[in-house]
Amino acid sequence: MNRTLSLALLFIPATASAAPPATAVAYRPDGSAVVFVSGNALHAFDATGEMRGAVATERATALAFAPNGKVLALATTEPGRSGKLHLLY
């Protein structure tokens, strides 16, 4: 890429906003699924990479599967408020 084009790209305003970063990630102990929170949504994917679901949630700070993989713990918080622990079966 020549320098003129490189400089021009620096000044083009972005038209699409980037997806919010993942704030928490958990792998199922048997490796069959991964769950992550991005923005205010919890996303679940199976081992093949296929999305298995997405649900709205509060701002998550931590995720963890139980050792048997049957329960997912989700810690959420809102600025200036106490946190909550949700157990998803």
Backbone torsions as a table, in degrees:
resi	resn	phi	psi	omega
1	MET	NA	131.7	-179.1
2	ASN	-77.8	163.9	-173.8
3	ARG	-65.2	-34.5	-179.6
4	THR	-62.0	-46.3	179.9
5	LEU	-66.7	-39.2	178.4
6	SER	-59.5	-44.9	179.5
7	LEU	-67.0	-37.8	179.8
8	ALA	-62.6	-39.0	-179.2
9	LEU	-64.8	-27.1	178.4
10	LEU	-66.0	-25.8	-174.5
11	PHE	-104.4	5.5	176.9
12	ILE	-84.6	121.1	-179.6
13	PRO	-66.5	143.9	177.9
14	ALA	-69.9	134.9	-179.9
15	THR	-100.2	-19.7	179.5
16	ALA	-120.4	138.5	178.7
17	SER	-84.9	146.4	178.7
18	ALA	-74.4	153.4	176.9
19	ALA	-67.5	146.2	178.2
20	PRO	-63.3	149.7	-179.4
21	PRO	-69.3	158.1	174.8
22	ALA	-71.7	129.8	-179.3
23	THR	-102.0	-13.9	177.9
24	ALA	-158.2	143.8	-179.4
25	VAL	-139.8	141.8	175.4
26	ALA	-143.0	138.0	175.0
27	TYR	-104.7	137.7	175.0
28	ARG	-67.9	136.5	-174.7
29	PRO	-53.0	-32.1	-179.9
30	ASP	-85.0	0.9	177.7
31	GLY	78.9	10.1	-175.6
32	SER	-85.6	-9.7	-177.6
33	ALA	-158.2	156.2	172.0
34	VAL	-132.6	140.7	179.9
35	VAL	-127.0	137.5	175.1
36	PHE	-142.9	157.8	177.4
37	VAL	-113.2	131.2	177.0
38	SER	-135.9	122.4	-175.1
39	GLY	65.3	-127.8	178.5
40	ASN	-112.2	38.0	179.3
41	ALA	-137.4	139.4	175.9
42	LEU	-100.9	127.1	-177.1
43	HIS	-116.8	136.3	178.8
44	ALA	-121.7	132.8	178.5
45	PHE	-127.7	145.4	175.7
46	ASP	-87.3	-179.3	-175.7
47	ALA	-64.9	-20.7	178.7
48	THR	-84.7	-6.8	-178.7
49	GLY	93.2	2.6	179.0
50	GLU	-80.5	132.9	178.8
51	MET	-68.6	129.8	-179.7
52	ARG	-104.3	-9.1	177.1
53	GLY	163.0	161.8	176.3
54	ALA	-148.9	135.7	178.1
55	VAL	-134.8	151.2	176.6
56	ALA	-74.5	144.6	179.2
57	THR	-149.3	170.8	172.6
58	GLU	-76.3	177.4	179.3
59	ARG	-63.2	115.6	-176.5
60	ALA	-90.7	143.2	177.7
61	THR	-115.5	-18.4	-179.8
62	ALA	-159.4	149.7	175.3
63	LEU	-136.3	145.7	174.8
64	ALA	-159.7	137.9	173.2
65	PHE	-88.4	147.6	170.0
66	ALA	-65.5	155.7	-179.9
67	PRO	-54.6	-30.8	179.0
68	ASN	-84.0	-6.7	177.5
69	GLY	77.7	5.9	-175.9
70	LYS	-92.2	-15.7	-178.7
71	VAL	-127.9	136.5	175.3
72	LEU	-112.4	124.9	176.3
73	ALA	-96.1	132.6	-178.3
74	LEU	-126.7	118.7	176.8
75	ALA	-100.0	128.3	-179.7
76	THR	-126.3	160.6	177.6
77	THR	-155.5	156.2	171.6
78	GLU	-123.8	140.4	-179.1
79	PRO	-51.7	131.0	177.9
80	GLY	80.3	6.9	-178.7
81	ARG	-128.4	163.6	176.2
82	SER	-69.8	154.2	178.3
83	GLY	-82.1	166.8	178.8
84	LYS	-130.1	150.1	173.7
85	LEU	-115.0	123.6	179.4
86	HIS	-112.1	133.2	175.2
87	LEU	-108.5	119.3	-176.7
88	LEU	-107.7	122.0	-178.2
89	TYR	-99.4	NA	NA
